Amino acid sequence: MFSWFKPKDPLINLNKQYRQKLEQAMHSQRNGDIRTYSALTAEAEAIRENILKEEASRA
């Protein structure tokens, strides 16, 4: 009911950002903009590394 009072889980936000970057990259690739595709993919991989670090710190 009062979910806005709970502290946000950073892992949820990172996963959301990762999915959004991959989706943007996919659209860029479909439009033929390979440079933007590779830049967005690199950003997504950096976010993925942060996700893996966060998961490792929880274990």
DSSP file (Angstrom, degrees, kcal/mol; ACC not computed):
  #  RESIDUE AA STRUCTURE BP1 BP2  ACC     N-H-->O    O-->H-N    N-H-->O    O-->H-N    TCO  KAPPA ALPHA  PHI   PSI    X-CA   Y-CA   Z-CA
    1    1 A M              0   0    0      0, 0.0     2,-0.3     0, 0.0     3,-0.2   0.000 360.0 360.0 360.0 -46.2    0.0    0.0    0.0
    2    2 A F    >   +     0   0    0      1,-0.2     3,-1.6     2,-0.1     4,-0.5  -0.372 360.0 143.3-108.6  53.2    2.7    2.4    0.9
    3    3 A S  G >   +     0   0    0      1,-0.3     3,-0.6    -2,-0.3    -1,-0.2   0.717  63.0  67.9 -67.9 -19.9    5.4    1.2   -1.5
    4    4 A W  G 3  S+     0   0    0     -3,-0.2    -1,-0.3     1,-0.2     4,-0.1   0.657  95.7  57.1 -75.4 -12.3    6.6    4.8   -2.1
    5    5 A F  G <  S+     0   0    0     -3,-1.6    -1,-0.2     2,-0.1    -2,-0.2   0.673  88.4  92.1 -86.4 -18.7    7.9    4.9    1.5
    6    6 A K  S <  S-     0   0    0     -3,-0.6     2,-0.1    -4,-0.5     3,-0.0  -0.485  89.0-105.1 -75.9 144.0   10.1    1.8    1.1
    7    7 A P        -     0   0    0      0, 0.0     2,-0.2     0, 0.0    -1,-0.1  -0.463  40.9-110.7 -67.4 140.3   13.7    2.3    0.0
    8    8 A K        -     0   0    0     -2,-0.1     3,-0.0    -4,-0.1    -4,-0.0  -0.453  22.5-122.3 -73.4 142.2   14.2    1.4   -3.6
    9    9 A D    >>  -     0   0    0     -2,-0.2     4,-1.5     1,-0.2     3,-0.7  -0.757  14.5-148.9 -82.1 120.3   16.3   -1.6   -4.4
   10   10 A P  H 3> S+     0   0    0      0, 0.0     4,-2.4     0, 0.0     5,-0.2   0.798  95.0  62.2 -63.4 -26.6   19.2   -0.5   -6.6
   11   11 A L  H 3> S+     0   0    0      2,-0.2     4,-2.3     1,-0.2     5,-0.2   0.875 101.3  51.5 -66.6 -36.4   19.3   -3.8   -8.4
   12   12 A I  H <> S+     0   0    0     -3,-0.7     4,-2.1     2,-0.2    -1,-0.2   0.926 111.4  47.1 -64.7 -44.6   15.7   -3.2   -9.7
   13   13 A N  H  X S+     0   0    0     -4,-1.5     4,-2.5     2,-0.2    -2,-0.2   0.898 111.7  50.7 -64.8 -40.0   16.7    0.2  -11.1
   14   14 A L  H  X S+     0   0    0     -4,-2.4     4,-2.6     1,-0.2    -1,-0.2   0.913 110.0  49.5 -64.9 -42.2   19.9   -1.2  -12.7
   15   15 A N  H  X S+     0   0    0     -4,-2.3     4,-2.4     2,-0.2    -1,-0.2   0.894 111.2  50.1 -63.4 -38.6   17.9   -4.0  -14.4
   16   16 A K  H  X S+     0   0    0     -4,-2.1     4,-2.2     2,-0.2    -2,-0.2   0.927 111.8  47.2 -64.6 -45.2   15.4   -1.5  -15.7
   17   17 A Q  H  X S+     0   0    0     -4,-2.5     4,-2.5     2,-0.2    -2,-0.2   0.899 111.2  52.7 -62.3 -40.6   18.2    0.7  -17.0
   18   18 A Y  H  X S+     0   0    0     -4,-2.6     4,-2.2     1,-0.2    -2,-0.2   0.930 110.1  46.5 -61.6 -47.4   19.9   -2.3  -18.6
   19   19 A R  H  X S+     0   0    0     -4,-2.4     4,-2.1     1,-0.2    -1,-0.2   0.896 112.1  51.4 -62.7 -39.9   16.7   -3.4  -20.4
   20   20 A Q  H  X S+     0   0    0     -4,-2.2     4,-2.5     2,-0.2    -2,-0.2   0.910 109.7  49.1 -64.9 -42.2   16.0    0.2  -21.6
   21   21 A K  H  X S+     0   0    0     -4,-2.5     4,-2.5     1,-0.2    -1,-0.2   0.912 111.3  49.5 -63.8 -42.0   19.5    0.6  -23.1
   22   22 A L  H  X S+     0   0    0     -4,-2.2     4,-2.3     2,-0.2    -1,-0.2   0.888 111.1  49.6 -65.0 -37.4   19.3   -2.7  -24.9
   23   23 A E  H  X S+     0   0    0     -4,-2.1     4,-2.1     2,-0.2    -2,-0.2   0.917 111.3  48.5 -66.8 -42.6   15.9   -1.8  -26.3
   24   24 A Q  H  X S+     0   0    0     -4,-2.5     4,-2.2     1,-0.2    -2,-0.2   0.906 111.6  50.8 -61.8 -40.8   17.3    1.6  -27.5
   25   25 A A  H  X S+     0   0    0     -4,-2.5     4,-2.4     1,-0.2    -2,-0.2   0.902 108.0  52.6 -63.6 -41.0   20.2   -0.2  -29.0
   26   26 A M  H  X S+     0   0    0     -4,-2.3     4,-2.3     1,-0.2    -1,-0.2   0.914 109.9  48.0 -61.7 -43.1   17.9   -2.6  -30.8
   27   27 A H  H  X S+     0   0    0     -4,-2.1     4,-1.7     1,-0.2    -1,-0.2   0.884 111.0  51.1 -66.4 -37.5   15.9    0.3  -32.3
   28   28 A S  H  <>S+     0   0    0     -4,-2.2     5,-2.4     2,-0.2     4,-0.4   0.909 110.1  49.6 -64.7 -40.9   19.1    2.0  -33.4
   29   29 A Q  H ><5S+     0   0    0     -4,-2.4     3,-1.2     1,-0.2    -2,-0.2   0.910 109.5  51.0 -64.8 -41.7   20.3   -1.2  -35.1
   30   30 A R  H 3<5S+     0   0    0     -4,-2.3    -1,-0.2     1,-0.3    -2,-0.2   0.826 108.7  52.3 -65.2 -30.7   17.0   -1.6  -36.9
   31   31 A N  T 3<5S-     0   0    0     -4,-1.7    -1,-0.3    -5,-0.2    -2,-0.2   0.498 119.6-111.2 -83.6  -2.9   17.2    1.9  -38.2
   32   32 A G  T < 5S+     0   0    0     -3,-1.2     2,-1.3    -4,-0.4    -3,-0.2   0.570  75.7 133.7  88.0   9.3   20.7    1.3  -39.5
   33   33 A D     >< +     0   0    0     -5,-2.4     4,-2.0     1,-0.2    -1,-0.2  -0.673  22.1 167.5 -94.4  82.7   22.5    3.6  -37.0
   34   34 A I  H  >  +     0   0    0     -2,-1.3     4,-2.6     1,-0.2     5,-0.2   0.826  69.6  57.6 -70.6 -32.8   25.3    1.2  -36.1
   35   35 A R  H  > S+     0   0    0      2,-0.2     4,-2.0     1,-0.2    -1,-0.2   0.935 110.5  43.2 -63.9 -45.1   27.4    3.8  -34.3
   36   36 A T  H  > S+     0   0    0      2,-0.2     4,-2.8     1,-0.2     5,-0.2   0.891 112.0  56.1 -66.1 -38.2   24.6    4.6  -31.9
   37   37 A Y  H  X S+     0   0    0     -4,-2.0     4,-2.2     1,-0.2    -2,-0.2   0.930 109.4  44.6 -57.9 -47.1   23.9    0.9  -31.5
   38   38 A S  H  X S+     0   0    0     -4,-2.6     4,-2.0     2,-0.2    -1,-0.2   0.867 113.3  50.8 -70.0 -34.1   27.5    0.1  -30.5
   39   39 A A  H  X S+     0   0    0     -4,-2.0     4,-2.1     2,-0.2    -2,-0.2   0.928 112.9  45.4 -66.5 -44.2   27.6    3.1  -28.1
   40   40 A L  H  X S+     0   0    0     -4,-2.8     4,-2.3     1,-0.2    -2,-0.2   0.866 111.4  52.9 -67.3 -35.6   24.3    2.1  -26.4
   41   41 A T  H  X S+     0   0    0     -4,-2.2     4,-2.2    -5,-0.2    -1,-0.2   0.897 108.3  50.6 -65.8 -39.6   25.4   -1.6  -26.2
   42   42 A A  H  X S+     0   0    0     -4,-2.0     4,-1.8     2,-0.2    -2,-0.2   0.903 110.6  49.2 -64.1 -40.6   28.6   -0.5  -24.5
   43   43 A E  H  X S+     0   0    0     -4,-2.1     4,-2.0     1,-0.2    -2,-0.2   0.900 110.2  51.6 -63.8 -40.1   26.6    1.6  -22.0
   44   44 A A  H  X S+     0   0    0     -4,-2.3     4,-2.3     1,-0.2    -2,-0.2   0.891 108.2  51.3 -64.5 -39.2   24.4   -1.5  -21.4
   45   45 A E  H  X S+     0   0    0     -4,-2.2     4,-2.0     2,-0.2    -1,-0.2   0.864 107.5  52.8 -67.0 -34.8   27.4   -3.7  -20.7
   46   46 A A  H  X S+     0   0    0     -4,-1.8     4,-1.6     2,-0.2    -1,-0.2   0.901 110.4  47.8 -65.0 -40.2   28.7   -1.1  -18.2
   47   47 A I  H  X S+     0   0    0     -4,-2.0     4,-2.0     1,-0.2    -2,-0.2   0.889 108.7  55.0 -65.5 -38.5   25.3   -1.3  -16.4
   48   48 A R  H  X S+     0   0    0     -4,-2.3     4,-2.4     1,-0.2    -2,-0.2   0.883 104.5  53.3 -62.9 -38.6   25.5   -5.1  -16.6
   49   49 A E  H  X S+     0   0    0     -4,-2.0     4,-2.2     1,-0.2    -1,-0.2   0.897 108.0  50.8 -62.7 -39.3   28.8   -5.0  -14.8
   50   50 A N  H  X S+     0   0    0     -4,-1.6     4,-2.3     2,-0.2    -2,-0.2   0.881 108.6  52.3 -64.3 -37.2   27.3   -2.9  -12.1
   51   51 A I  H  X S+     0   0    0     -4,-2.0     4,-2.5     2,-0.2    -2,-0.2   0.929 109.5  48.6 -62.9 -45.5   24.5   -5.4  -11.8
   52   52 A L  H  X S+     0   0    0     -4,-2.4     4,-2.2     1,-0.2    -2,-0.2   0.883 111.1  50.2 -64.2 -38.2   27.0   -8.3  -11.4
   53   53 A K  H  X S+     0   0    0     -4,-2.2     4,-2.0     2,-0.2    -1,-0.2   0.913 111.2  49.1 -64.6 -41.9   28.9   -6.4   -8.7
   54   54 A E  H  X S+     0   0    0     -4,-2.3     4,-1.1     1,-0.2    -2,-0.2   0.908 111.9  48.2 -64.4 -42.1   25.7   -5.7   -6.8
   55   55 A E  H  X S+     0   0    0     -4,-2.5     4,-1.0     1,-0.2     3,-0.3   0.884 111.0  51.2 -65.8 -37.7   24.7   -9.3   -7.0
   56   56 A A  H  < S+     0   0    0     -4,-2.2     3,-0.2     1,-0.2    -1,-0.2   0.862 106.6  53.8 -67.9 -34.9   28.1  -10.4   -5.8
   57   57 A S  H  < S+     0   0    0     -4,-2.0    -1,-0.2     1,-0.2    -2,-0.2   0.762 107.2  52.2 -71.7 -22.8   28.0   -8.1   -2.9
   58   58 A R  H  <        0   0    0     -4,-1.1    -1,-0.2    -3,-0.3    -2,-0.2   0.738 360.0 360.0 -82.0 -23.6   24.7   -9.5   -1.7
   59   59 A A     <        0   0    0     -4,-1.0    -1,-0.2    -3,-0.2    -2,-0.2   0.479 360.0 360.0 -78.9 360.0   26.0  -13.1   -1.8
